[in-house]
Amino acid sequence: MAYEIGYDIVVDDEKCSSICNEYQKRADKFEENLKEYLQILSRIKSEAIMEGSVSEKIDSLQELVEVLKGESINLASEAKKLNSSFLSDFDTADNYIF
């Protein structure tokens, strides 16, 4: 007995992979920008604002920004793993159905 769901599920493997590649590119660019931002903060500290409350605030900001380093790469990597797992699971289910 055939059962019609009423819609077709279409998964474009290449589109999923290209989105993951775009995530990776954006993560790499974010890391570059973050590195440049930290360099700018360091230059400000060493050449313009060397002491005082503003200098202390810049120190705090640098510490917070340092925490972000690598996080976008981790997120892009996790997205790639999830995408791969999704496509694999979907292929397995698709083979079972058809």
mmCIF file of the C-alpha atoms, coordinates in Angstrom:
data_MODEL
# 
_entry.id   MODEL 
# 
loop_
_atom_site.group_PDB 
_atom_site.id 
_atom_site.type_symbol 
_atom_site.label_atom_id 
_atom_site.label_alt_id 
_atom_site.label_comp_id 
_atom_site.label_asym_id 
_atom_site.label_entity_id 
_atom_site.label_seq_id 
_atom_site.pdbx_PDB_ins_code 
_atom_site.Cartn_x 
_atom_site.Cartn_y 
_atom_site.Cartn_z 
_atom_site.occupancy 
_atom_site.B_iso_or_equiv 
_atom_site.pdbx_formal_charge 
_atom_site.auth_seq_id 
_atom_site.auth_comp_id 
_atom_site.auth_asym_id 
_atom_site.auth_atom_id 
_atom_site.pdbx_PDB_model_num 
ATOM 1  C CA . MET A 1 1  ? 0.000  0.000  0.000  1.00 0.00 ? 1  MET A CA 1 
ATOM 2  C CA . ALA A 1 2  ? 1.437  3.333  -1.047 1.00 0.00 ? 2  ALA A CA 1 
ATOM 3  C CA . TYR A 1 3  ? 1.189  6.255  1.284  1.00 0.00 ? 3  TYR A CA 1 
ATOM 4  C CA . GLU A 1 4  ? 1.385  9.751  -0.138 1.00 0.00 ? 4  GLU A CA 1 
ATOM 5  C CA . ILE A 1 5  ? 2.623  12.377 2.279  1.00 0.00 ? 5  ILE A CA 1 
ATOM 6  C CA . GLY A 1 6  ? 1.630  15.257 0.063  1.00 0.00 ? 6  GLY A CA 1 
ATOM 7  C CA . TYR A 1 7  ? 5.052  16.845 -0.320 1.00 0.00 ? 7  TYR A CA 1 
ATOM 8  C CA . ASP A 1 8  ? 8.532  15.914 -1.409 1.00 0.00 ? 8  ASP A CA 1 
ATOM 9  C CA . ILE A 1 9  ? 11.631 16.445 0.654  1.00 0.00 ? 9  ILE A CA 1 
ATOM 10 C CA . VAL A 1 10 ? 14.558 17.578 -1.416 1.00 0.00 ? 10 VAL A CA 1 
ATOM 11 C CA . VAL A 1 11 ? 17.977 17.972 0.152  1.00 0.00 ? 11 VAL A CA 1 
ATOM 12 C CA . ASP A 1 12 ? 20.618 19.663 -1.965 1.00 0.00 ? 12 ASP A CA 1 
ATOM 13 C CA . ASP A 1 13 ? 23.873 18.143 -0.679 1.00 0.00 ? 13 ASP A CA 1 
ATOM 14 C CA . GLU A 1 14 ? 25.998 20.609 -2.626 1.00 0.00 ? 14 GLU A CA 1 
ATOM 15 C CA . LYS A 1 15 ? 24.079 23.593 -1.245 1.00 0.00 ? 15 LYS A CA 1 
ATOM 16 C CA . CYS A 1 16 ? 24.509 22.302 2.306  1.00 0.00 ? 16 CYS A CA 1 
ATOM 17 C CA . SER A 1 17 ? 28.232 21.868 1.742  1.00 0.00 ? 17 SER A CA 1 
ATOM 18 C CA . SER A 1 18 ? 28.595 25.289 0.135  1.00 0.00 ? 18 SER A CA 1 
ATOM 19 C CA . ILE A 1 19 ? 26.866 26.887 3.121  1.00 0.00 ? 19 ILE A CA 1 
ATOM 20 C CA . CYS A 1 20 ? 29.358 25.166 5.430  1.00 0.00 ? 20 CYS A CA 1 
ATOM 21 C CA . ASN A 1 21 ? 32.199 26.466 3.287  1.00 0.00 ? 21 ASN A CA 1 
ATOM 22 C CA . GLU A 1 22 ? 30.727 29.963 3.557  1.00 0.00 ? 22 GLU A CA 1 
ATOM 23 C CA . TYR A 1 23 ? 30.569 29.601 7.349  1.00 0.00 ? 23 TYR A CA 1 
ATOM 24 C CA . GLN A 1 24 ? 34.239 28.645 7.330  1.00 0.00 ? 24 GLN A CA 1 
ATOM 25 C CA . LYS A 1 25 ? 35.190 31.644 5.169  1.00 0.00 ? 25 LYS A CA 1 
ATOM 26 C CA . ARG A 1 26 ? 33.279 33.999 7.441  1.00 0.00 ? 26 ARG A CA 1 
ATOM 27 C CA . ALA A 1 27 ? 34.842 32.445 10.537 1.00 0.00 ? 27 ALA A CA 1 
ATOM 28 C CA . ASP A 1 28 ? 38.310 32.880 9.054  1.00 0.00 ? 28 ASP A CA 1 
ATOM 29 C CA . LYS A 1 29 ? 37.534 36.516 8.199  1.00 0.00 ? 29 LYS A CA 1 
ATOM 30 C CA . PHE A 1 30 ? 36.159 37.109 11.692 1.00 0.00 ? 30 PHE A CA 1 
ATOM 31 C CA . GLU A 1 31 ? 39.371 35.715 13.203 1.00 0.00 ? 31 GLU A CA 1 
ATOM 32 C CA . GLU A 1 32 ? 41.456 38.006 10.974 1.00 0.00 ? 32 GLU A CA 1 
ATOM 33 C CA . ASN A 1 33 ? 39.375 41.011 12.037 1.00 0.00 ? 33 ASN A CA 1 
ATOM 34 C CA . LEU A 1 34 ? 39.603 40.008 15.680 1.00 0.00 ? 34 LEU A CA 1 
ATOM 35 C CA . LYS A 1 35 ? 43.382 39.740 15.450 1.00 0.00 ? 35 LYS A CA 1 
ATOM 36 C CA . GLU A 1 36 ? 43.572 43.161 13.801 1.00 0.00 ? 36 GLU A CA 1 
ATOM 37 C CA . TYR A 1 37 ? 41.284 44.633 16.471 1.00 0.00 ? 37 TYR A CA 1 
ATOM 38 C CA . LEU A 1 38 ? 43.511 43.279 19.242 1.00 0.00 ? 38 LEU A CA 1 
ATOM 39 C CA . GLN A 1 39 ? 46.549 44.780 17.517 1.00 0.00 ? 39 GLN A CA 1 
ATOM 40 C CA . ILE A 1 40 ? 44.805 48.155 17.352 1.00 0.00 ? 40 ILE A CA 1 
ATOM 41 C CA . LEU A 1 41 ? 43.951 47.988 21.050 1.00 0.00 ? 41 LEU A CA 1 
ATOM 42 C CA . SER A 1 42 ? 47.566 47.121 21.843 1.00 0.00 ? 42 SER A CA 1 
ATOM 43 C CA . ARG A 1 43 ? 48.822 50.066 19.787 1.00 0.00 ? 43 ARG A CA 1 
ATOM 44 C CA . ILE A 1 44 ? 46.409 52.405 21.545 1.00 0.00 ? 44 ILE A CA 1 
ATOM 45 C CA . LYS A 1 45 ? 47.702 51.140 24.895 1.00 0.00 ? 45 LYS A CA 1 
ATOM 46 C CA . SER A 1 46 ? 51.357 51.470 23.976 1.00 0.00 ? 46 SER A CA 1 
ATOM 47 C CA . GLU A 1 47 ? 51.250 54.736 22.024 1.00 0.00 ? 47 GLU A CA 1 
ATOM 48 C CA . ALA A 1 48 ? 48.327 56.813 23.258 1.00 0.00 ? 48 ALA A CA 1 
ATOM 49 C CA . ILE A 1 49 ? 46.649 55.772 26.486 1.00 0.00 ? 49 ILE A CA 1 
ATOM 50 C CA . MET A 1 50 ? 49.309 54.211 28.682 1.00 0.00 ? 50 MET A CA 1 
ATOM 51 C CA . GLU A 1 51 ? 47.779 54.677 32.098 1.00 0.00 ? 51 GLU A CA 1 
ATOM 52 C CA . GLY A 1 52 ? 44.657 55.716 33.925 1.00 0.00 ? 52 GLY A CA 1 
ATOM 53 C CA . SER A 1 53 ? 41.112 54.460 34.028 1.00 0.00 ? 53 SER A CA 1 
ATOM 54 C CA . VAL A 1 54 ? 40.713 54.383 30.238 1.00 0.00 ? 54 VAL A CA 1 
ATOM 55 C CA . SER A 1 55 ? 43.871 52.281 29.985 1.00 0.00 ? 55 SER A CA 1 
ATOM 56 C CA . GLU A 1 56 ? 42.423 49.867 32.547 1.00 0.00 ? 56 GLU A CA 1 
ATOM 57 C CA . LYS A 1 57 ? 39.183 49.652 30.550 1.00 0.00 ? 57 LYS A CA 1 
ATOM 58 C CA . ILE A 1 58 ? 41.158 48.847 27.419 1.00 0.00 ? 58 ILE A CA 1 
ATOM 59 C CA . ASP A 1 59 ? 42.931 46.074 29.354 1.00 0.00 ? 59 ASP A CA 1 
ATOM 60 C CA . SER A 1 60 ? 39.548 44.667 30.349 1.00 0.00 ? 60 SER A CA 1 
ATOM 61 C CA . LEU A 1 61 ? 38.297 44.906 26.789 1.00 0.00 ? 61 LEU A CA 1 
ATOM 62 C CA . GLN A 1 62 ? 41.371 43.100 25.488 1.00 0.00 ? 62 GLN A CA 1 
ATOM 63 C CA . GLU A 1 63 ? 40.805 40.275 27.955 1.00 0.00 ? 63 GLU A CA 1 
ATOM 64 C CA . LEU A 1 64 ? 37.192 39.913 26.851 1.00 0.00 ? 64 LEU A CA 1 
ATOM 65 C CA . VAL A 1 65 ? 38.110 39.966 23.173 1.00 0.00 ? 65 VAL A CA 1 
ATOM 66 C CA . GLU A 1 66 ? 40.806 37.327 23.742 1.00 0.00 ? 66 GLU A CA 1 
ATOM 67 C CA . VAL A 1 67 ? 38.072 34.964 24.940 1.00 0.00 ? 67 VAL A CA 1 
ATOM 68 C CA . LEU A 1 68 ? 36.468 35.170 21.485 1.00 0.00 ? 68 LEU A CA 1 
ATOM 69 C CA . LYS A 1 69 ? 39.596 33.997 19.683 1.00 0.00 ? 69 LYS A CA 1 
ATOM 70 C CA . GLY A 1 70 ? 38.986 30.659 18.021 1.00 0.00 ? 70 GLY A CA 1 
ATOM 71 C CA . GLU A 1 71 ? 35.293 30.527 18.847 1.00 0.00 ? 71 GLU A CA 1 
ATOM 72 C CA . SER A 1 72 ? 34.107 31.288 15.311 1.00 0.00 ? 72 SER A CA 1 
ATOM 73 C CA . ILE A 1 73 ? 36.400 28.556 13.965 1.00 0.00 ? 73 ILE A CA 1 
ATOM 74 C CA . ASN A 1 74 ? 34.941 26.133 16.522 1.00 0.00 ? 74 ASN A CA 1 
ATOM 75 C CA . LEU A 1 75 ? 31.395 27.083 15.504 1.00 0.00 ? 75 LEU A CA 1 
ATOM 76 C CA . ALA A 1 76 ? 32.145 26.635 11.801 1.00 0.00 ? 76 ALA A CA 1 
ATOM 77 C CA . SER A 1 77 ? 33.750 23.270 12.507 1.00 0.00 ? 77 SER A CA 1 
ATOM 78 C CA . GLU A 1 78 ? 30.753 22.159 14.551 1.00 0.00 ? 78 GLU A CA 1 
ATOM 79 C CA . ALA A 1 79 ? 28.383 23.281 11.764 1.00 0.00 ? 79 ALA A CA 1 
ATOM 80 C CA . LYS A 1 80 ? 30.401 21.240 9.264  1.00 0.00 ? 80 LYS A CA 1 
ATOM 81 C CA . LYS A 1 81 ? 30.233 18.141 11.483 1.00 0.00 ? 81 LYS A CA 1 
ATOM 82 C CA . LEU A 1 82 ? 26.483 18.547 12.008 1.00 0.00 ? 82 LEU A CA 1 
ATOM 83 C CA . ASN A 1 83 ? 25.932 19.032 8.288  1.00 0.00 ? 83 ASN A CA 1 
ATOM 84 C CA . SER A 1 84 ? 27.924 15.914 7.475  1.00 0.00 ? 84 SER A CA 1 
ATOM 85 C CA . SER A 1 85 ? 26.015 13.926 10.074 1.00 0.00 ? 85 SER A CA 1 
ATOM 86 C CA . PHE A 1 86 ? 22.683 15.272 8.809  1.00 0.00 ? 86 PHE A CA 1 
ATOM 87 C CA . LEU A 1 87 ? 23.467 14.340 5.205  1.00 0.00 ? 87 LEU A CA 1 
ATOM 88 C CA . SER A 1 88 ? 24.674 10.889 6.221  1.00 0.00 ? 88 SER A CA 1 
ATOM 89 C CA . ASP A 1 89 ? 21.597 10.249 8.370  1.00 0.00 ? 89 ASP A CA 1 
ATOM 90 C CA . PHE A 1 90 ? 19.315 11.539 5.641  1.00 0.00 ? 90 PHE A CA 1 
ATOM 91 C CA . ASP A 1 91 ? 20.968 9.272  3.050  1.00 0.00 ? 91 ASP A CA 1 
ATOM 92 C CA . THR A 1 92 ? 20.559 6.309  5.380  1.00 0.00 ? 92 THR A CA 1 
ATOM 93 C CA . ALA A 1 93 ? 16.876 7.091  5.919  1.00 0.00 ? 93 ALA A CA 1 
ATOM 94 C CA . ASP A 1 94 ? 16.403 7.704  2.197  1.00 0.00 ? 94 ASP A CA 1 
ATOM 95 C CA . ASN A 1 95 ? 17.885 4.310  1.352  1.00 0.00 ? 95 ASN A CA 1 
ATOM 96 C CA . TYR A 1 96 ? 15.600 2.676  3.907  1.00 0.00 ? 96 TYR A CA 1 
ATOM 97 C CA . ILE A 1 97 ? 12.497 4.316  2.453  1.00 0.00 ? 97 ILE A CA 1 
ATOM 98 C CA . PHE A 1 98 ? 13.350 3.709  -1.186 1.00 0.00 ? 98 PHE A CA 1 
# 
